[in-house]
């Protein structure tokens, strides 16, 4: 049967590109907000090893001819993390596109799906932060922020790191009410720059009231599965963003 030439096609592909770009831009803003510079591409199933280090530095003041003492570096394995796929999909019926219109049936529901994907990533991020073992205490929000900042700087001394803190909205509410501070929002998270000594303060109910997490931006990295090209690209025609 003859096929009409010049037929407009691949509308679904275009919508897929739009969805990938929307989600990719939001991931990029999250990386920029947290100052994450390390992005690690790897195959699914790879095991990400975490570790703690301890250095015993011996004196370098050694007399001529004497044996130089050995400094010790100890690496202790932390909990490994396996990179796994997190797979989601959404379909819209032709009847609903006709009934509600394309923008409402497809574009708006894409936006709602992205919100849920962001929420899933935030949940995993805070679950990872909760595994921290170092502790510090301070009186009130300002005291706790100062102790958190000091603890991070002590761990990463000589590195000149940026400090990121995650605090509960109720802990920040009284201070924000009195201070002239601009609260910004990215990736479903409210944050303040240069807040009580911290370079970035993320304000979220995912952190319990009376508790805060503090870390260095250098301590955060993103690992992601490579799905475009390679063997997987032979089986699926994926639309991807930079990660």
Order of alpha helices (4+ residues) and beta strands (2+ residues): alpha-beta-beta-beta-beta-beta-alpha-alpha-alpha-beta-alpha-beta-beta-beta-beta-beta-alpha
